[in-house]
Amino acid sequence: MVSKKTIASILDDYEEIVIATVCSHSSLQIFHGARQEGFRTLGIAIGKRPRFYDAFPLAKPDDFLIVDSYADIVDQADDLVSRQVVTVPHGSFVEYMGSDIFAKLRIPTFGNREVLRWESDREKQREWLTSAGVPMPDKIEHPKDIDRPVFVKYYGAKGGRGSFIAKNYEDFKESIQPGMKYAIQEYVVGTRYYMHYFYSPLATTGYRLSRGALEMLGVDRRDEANIDEMYKLGAQEALRKMGLLPTFVVTGNMPVVLRESLLPIAFDMGERVVERSLELFGGMIGPFCLETIVTDKLAFKVFEISTRIVAGTNLFIAGSPYSDLTEPGMSTGRRIAREIRIGQKQGRLADILS
């Protein structure tokens, strides 16, 4: 892990910050939000410059850095520092570079990189969430213990790829990929909602925590191929005989507004997770997402946390029903840039960058 002292010494020479991220995932709103806050932007592209940015001039980076692979970004660290770059992590950036390599990247990065050790390891993630008092689906220790429908998910952010449902050990053996690390949880029947939060250690107003404040910027659901259509076609057993295996690959997102009576519970869970993160590793900073199931008893179960901007926030580049009640038009991408601008003006960049 690159030390905070190293990052602080780099920041001493920063005057005109350039916000950079990899050209994927949620980069359009990150670049758009940075521009709204007056920052120059840099798109890091793998292989060649993506043409689709030409169709979105308000979100097109000011400059591009073309590299052959994610690993090559490490070799460009000195150049990026000389450009006064601050990187903004997203799911593709961290997953494809690798959390271990990303943690050592010698470039100022938005957020606390210590969170990667807790998010990328599903055992540590579960320890964090359960010790915060957040309800989670029951964990199944061993595949041979499967005695009810379970959800099996691999480590890392893979957009749902490889995840599957099993009802017994035989189902598990049919679907598991050898050599992959996985976690098994009970399958909870309900509606899946992905809640987008933002924790600011710099804020002095709003939904106050022990330090800073918590915001809600949106909620989404996900379209997943091909499981969504398979529910309409028939039972999994019949489909398996036809050679059709359900998958949970995310192909898009849909906006959601929660029942207002659920908002106090949603904020309570977000608060617990942030406060516990402060105790465990100094706190996560900025956007995070609690991935939840709401049962017909209106009870939440949190099956995962993502500790950076999630792709579901792309629905709300022009604001959401929640962010519009704090500042109309505020996206998560712009909220990140706003936090960097506030930190810069207050001389507190070291509190939000690592």
For each residue, the residues with C-beta under 8 A, 3 or more apart:
1: 103 104 113 114
2: 6 7 103 104 105 106 113 354
3: 6 7
4: 7 8 350 354
5: 8 9
6: 2 3 9 10 106
7: 2 3 4 10 11 108 109 350 353 354
8: 4 5 11 12 350
9: 5 6 12
10: 6 7 13 14 81 106 107 108
11: 7 8 14 108 349 350 353
12: 8 9
13: 10 84
14: 10 11 17 84 86 108 349
15: 84
16: 40 84
17: 14 39 84 85 86 340 344
18: 39 40 41 42 62 83 84 85 86
19: 30 31 34 39 40 41 42 85 86 88 337 340
20: 41 42 43 44 65 80 85 86 87 88
21: 27 30 31 43 44 87 88 89 90 93
22: 25 27 43 44 45 46 70 73 90 92 93 96
23: 27 43 44 45 46 50 53 61 64
24: 27 90 92 93
25: 22 90 91 92 93 309 311
26: 29 30 90 91 309 310 311 313 314 332 333
27: 21 22 23 24 30 31 43 59 90
28: 31 32 53 56 59 314 317 333
29: 26 32 33 59 313 314 317 331 332 333 334
30: 19 21 26 27 33 34 41 88 90 309 333 336 337
31: 19 21 27 28 34 35 41 43 59 60 61 333
32: 28 29 35 36 56 58 59 317 331 333 334
33: 29 30 36 37 331 332 333 334 335 336 337 338
34: 19 30 31 37 39 40 41 333 334 336 337
35: 31 32 38 39 41 58 59
36: 32 33 334 337
37: 33 34 334 337 338 340 341
38: 35 341
39: 17 18 19 34 35 337 340 341
40: 16 18 19 34 62 63
41: 18 19 20 30 31 34 35 61 62 63
42: 18 19 20 61 62 63 64 65 80 83 85
43: 20 21 22 23 27 31 49 50 53 61 63 64 65
44: 20 21 22 23 64 65 67 73
45: 22 23 48 49 50 64 65 66 67
46: 22 23 66 67 68 69 70
47: 66 68
48: 45 66
49: 43 45 64 66
50: 23 43 45 53
51: 54
52: 55 56
53: 23 28 43 50 56 59 60 61
54: 51 57 60
55: 52
56: 28 32 52 53 59 60
57: 54 60
58: 32 35
59: 27 28 29 31 32 35 53 56
60: 31 53 54 56 57
61: 23 31 41 42 43 53 64
62: 18 40 41 42
63: 40 41 42 43
64: 23 42 43 44 45 49 61
65: 20 42 43 44 45 76 79 80
66: 45 46 47 48 49
67: 44 45 46 70 72 73 76
68: 46 47 72
69: 46 72
70: 22 46 67 73 93 96 97 98 101
71: 74 75 97 101
72: 67 68 69 75 76
73: 22 44 67 70 76 77 80 97 105
74: 71 77 101 104 105
75: 71 72
76: 65 67 72 73 79 80
77: 73 74 80 81 105 106 107
78: 81 82
79: 65 76 82 83
80: 20 42 65 73 76 77 83 85 87 107
81: 10 77 78 84 85 106 107 108
82: 78 79
83: 18 42 79 80
84: 13 14 15 16 17 18 81
85: 17 18 19 20 42 80 81 107 108
86: 14 17 18 19 20 107 108 109 110 340 353
87: 20 21 80 93 105 107 108 109 110
88: 19 20 21 30 109 110 309 336
89: 21 93 94 102 109 110 111 308 309
90: 21 22 24 25 26 27 30 93 94 308 309 311
91: 25 26 94 95 157 159 306 308 309 310 311
92: 22 24 25 95 96 157
93: 21 22 24 25 70 87 89 90 96 97 102
94: 89 90 91 97 98 99 102 116 157 308
95: 91 92 98 99 156 157 158
96: 22 70 92 93
97: 70 71 73 93 94 101 102 105
98: 70 94 95 101 102
99: 94 95 102 103 116 117 119 120 156
100: 103 104
101: 70 71 74 97 98 104 105
102: 89 93 94 97 98 99 105 113 116
103: 1 2 99 100 113 116 117
104: 1 2 74 100 101
105: 2 73 74 77 87 97 101 102 109
106: 2 6 10 77 81
107: 10 77 80 81 85 86 87
108: 7 10 11 14 81 85 86 87 349 353 354
109: 7 86 87 88 89 105 113 353 354
110: 86 87 88 89 285 286 336 339 340 352 353
111: 89 115 284 285 286 307 308 352 353 354
112: 115 281 282 283 284 285 354
113: 1 2 102 103 109 116 354
114: 1 117 118 281 282 354
115: 111 112 118 119 277 281 284 307
116: 94 99 102 103 113 119 120 307
117: 99 103 114 120 121 124 281
118: 114 115 121 124 125 128 277 280 281 307
119: 99 115 116 125 305 306 307
120: 99 116 117 125 155 156
121: 117 118 124 125 155
122: 125 126 153 155 181 183
123: 126 127 183
124: 117 118 121 127 128
125: 118 119 120 121 122 128 129 304 305
126: 122 123 129 130 136 139 183
127: 123 124 130 131
128: 118 124 125 131 132 273 276 277 280 305
129: 125 126 132 134 136 273 302 305
130: 126 127 133 134 136
131: 127 128 276 280
132: 128 129 272 273 275 276
133: 130 272
134: 129 130 269 272 273 290 302
135: 299 300 301 302
136: 126 129 130 139 185 301 302 303
137: 151 185 186 187 188 293 301 303
138: 185 186
139: 126 136 183 184 185 186
140: 143 145 146 150 184 185 186
141: 145 184
142: 145
143: 140 146 166 169 172 173 176 184
144: 169
145: 140 141 142
146: 140 143 150 166 167 168 169 171 172 184
147: 168
148: 167 186 187
149: 165 166 167 186 187
150: 140 146 165 166 167 172 184 185 186 187
151: 137 163 164 165 184 185 186 187 303
152: 163 164 165 166 172 175 176 182 183 184
153: 122 162 163 182 183 185 304
154: 158 162 163 177 180 181 182
155: 120 121 122 180 181 182 183
156: 95 99 120
157: 91 92 94 95 306
158: 95 154 161 162 163
159: 91 249 250 311
160: 163 222 224 247 248 249 250
161: 158 247 248 249
162: 153 154 158 177 180 247
163: 151 152 153 154 158 160 247 248
164: 151 152 175 245 246 247 248
165: 149 150 151 152 171 187 236 246
166: 143 146 149 150 152 169 171 172 175
167: 146 148 149 150 171
168: 146 147 171 172
169: 143 144 146 166 172 173
170: 173 174
171: 146 165 166 167 168 174 175
172: 143 146 150 152 166 168 169 175 176 184
173: 143 169 170 176
174: 170 171 240
175: 152 164 166 171 172 245
176: 143 152 172 173 180 182
177: 154 162 180
178:
179:
180: 154 155 162 176 177
181: 122 154 155
182: 152 153 154 155 176
183: 122 123 126 139 152 153 155
184: 139 140 141 143 146 150 151 152 172
185: 136 137 138 139 140 150 151 153 303
186: 137 138 139 140 148 149 150 151
187: 137 148 149 150 151 165
188: 137 293 295 301 303
189: 293 295
190: 293 294 295 296 301
191: 221 293 294
192: 221 222 291 292 293
193: 219 220 221 256 258 292 293 294
194: 219 220 221 222 253 289 290 291 292 310 312
195: 216 218 219 258 266 270 289 290 292
196: 216 217 218 219 220 287 289 310 312 313 316 320 332
197: 214 215 216 217 270 287 288 289 290
198: 214 215 216 217 286 287 288 332 335 339
199: 209 212 213 214 215 270 274 283 284 285 286 288
200: 203 212 213 215 285 286 339
201: 211 212 283 285 351 352
202: 212 339 342 343 346 348 351 352
203: 200 206 208 212 213 215
204: 213
205: 208 213
206: 203 213 214 215 326
207: 213 214 215 267 271
208: 203 205 212 213
209: 199 212 213 214 271 274 275
210: 275 278
211: 201 278 283
212: 199 200 201 202 203 208 209
213: 199 200 203 204 205 206 207 208 209
214: 197 198 199 206 207 209 267 270 271 274
215: 197 198 199 200 203 206 207 323 326 335
216: 195 196 197 198 219 263 266 267 270 322 323
217: 196 197 198 287 313 316 320 322 323 330 331 332 335
218: 195 196 255 312 313 315 316 320 321 322 323 332
219: 193 194 195 196 216 255 256 257 258 320 322
220: 193 194 196 253 254 255 256 312 313 315
221: 191 192 193 194 253 254 256
222: 160 192 194 250 252 253 254 312
223: 228 250 251 252 253 254
224: 160 227 228 247 248 249 250 251
225: 228 229 247 249 251
226: 229 230 244 246 247 249
227: 224 230 231 246 247 248
228: 223 224 225 231 232
229: 225 226 232 233
230: 226 227 233 234 236 239 244 246
231: 227 228
232: 228 229
233: 229 230 239 244
234: 230 238 239
235: 238 239
236: 165 230 239 240 246
237: 240 241
238: 234 235 241 242
239: 230 233 234 235 236 242 244 245 246
240: 174 236 237 243 244 245
241: 237 238
242: 238 239
243: 240
244: 226 230 233 239 240
245: 164 175 239 240
246: 164 165 226 227 230 236 239
247: 160 161 162 163 164 224 225 226 227
248: 160 161 163 164 224 227
249: 159 160 161 224 225 226
250: 159 160 222 223 224 253 311
251: 223 224 225
252: 222 223
253: 194 220 221 222 223 250 311 312 314 315
254: 220 221 222 223 315
255: 218 219 220 315 316 320 321
256: 193 219 220 221
257: 219 321
258: 193 195 219 262 263 266
259: 262 298
260: 263
261: 264 298
262: 258 259 265 266 294 298 300
263: 216 258 260 266 267
264: 261 267 268
265: 262 268 269 300
266: 195 216 258 262 263 269 270 290 300
267: 207 214 216 263 264 270 271
268: 264 265 271 272
269: 134 265 266 272 273 290 292 300 302
270: 195 197 199 214 216 266 267 273 274 290
271: 207 209 214 267 268 274 275
272: 132 133 134 268 269 275 276
273: 128 129 132 134 269 270 276 277 288 290 305
274: 199 209 214 270 271 277 278 283 284
275: 132 209 210 271 272 278 279
276: 128 131 132 272 273 279 280
277: 115 118 128 273 274 280 281 282 283 284
278: 210 211 274 275 282 283
279: 275 276
280: 118 128 131 276 277
281: 112 114 115 117 118 277
282: 112 114 277 278
283: 112 199 201 211 274 277 278
284: 111 112 115 199 274 277 288 307
285: 110 111 112 199 200 201 352
286: 110 111 198 199 200 308 309 335 336 339 352
287: 196 197 198 217 308 309 310 313 332 335 336
288: 197 198 199 273 284 305 306 307 308
289: 194 195 196 197 305 306 310 312
290: 134 194 195 197 266 269 270 273 302 305
291: 192 194 302 303 304 305 306
292: 192 193 194 195 269 300 301 302 303
293: 137 188 189 190 191 192 193 300 301 303
294: 190 191 193 262 298 299 300 301
295: 188 189 190 298 299 301
296: 190
297:
298: 259 261 262 294 295
299: 135 294 295
300: 135 262 265 266 269 292 293 294
301: 135 136 137 188 190 292 293 294 295
302: 129 134 135 136 269 290 291 292 305
303: 136 137 151 185 188 291 292 293
304: 125 153 291
305: 119 125 128 129 273 288 289 290 291 302
306: 91 119 157 288 289 291 310
307: 111 115 116 118 119 284 288
308: 89 90 91 94 111 286 287 288
309: 25 26 30 88 89 90 91 286 287 313 332 333 336
310: 26 91 194 196 287 289 306 313
311: 25 26 90 91 159 250 253 314
312: 194 196 218 220 222 253 289 315
313: 26 29 196 217 218 220 287 309 310 316 331 332 333
314: 26 28 29 253 311 317
315: 218 220 253 254 255 312 320
316: 196 217 218 255 313 319 320 323 331 332
317: 28 29 32 314 331 333
318: 329 331
319: 316 323 324 327 328 329 330 331
320: 196 217 218 219 255 315 316 323 324
321: 218 255 257 324 325
322: 216 217 218 219 325 326
323: 215 216 217 218 316 319 320 326 327 328 329 330 331 335
324: 319 320 321 327 328 329 330
325: 321 322
326: 206 215 322 323 330
327: 319 323 324 330
328: 319 323 324
329: 318 319 323 324 334
330: 217 319 323 324 326 327 334 335 338
331: 29 32 33 217 313 316 317 318 319 323 334 335
332: 26 29 33 196 198 217 218 287 309 313 316 335 336
333: 26 28 29 30 31 32 33 34 309 313 317 336 337
334: 29 32 33 34 36 37 329 330 331 337 338
335: 33 198 215 217 286 287 323 330 331 332 338 339
336: 30 33 34 88 110 286 287 309 332 333 339 340
337: 19 30 33 34 36 37 39 333 334 340 341
338: 33 37 330 334 335 341 342
339: 110 198 200 202 286 335 336 342 343 352
340: 17 19 37 39 86 110 336 337 343 344 349 352 353
341: 37 38 39 337 338 344 345
342: 202 338 339 345 346 348
343: 202 339 340 346 348 349 351 352 353
344: 17 340 341 347 349
345: 341 342
346: 202 342 343
347: 344
348: 202 342 343 351 352
349: 11 14 108 340 343 344 352 353
350: 4 7 8 11 353
351: 201 202 343 348
352: 110 111 201 202 285 286 339 340 343 348 349
353: 7 11 86 108 109 110 111 340 343 349 350
354: 2 4 7 108 109 111 112 113 114
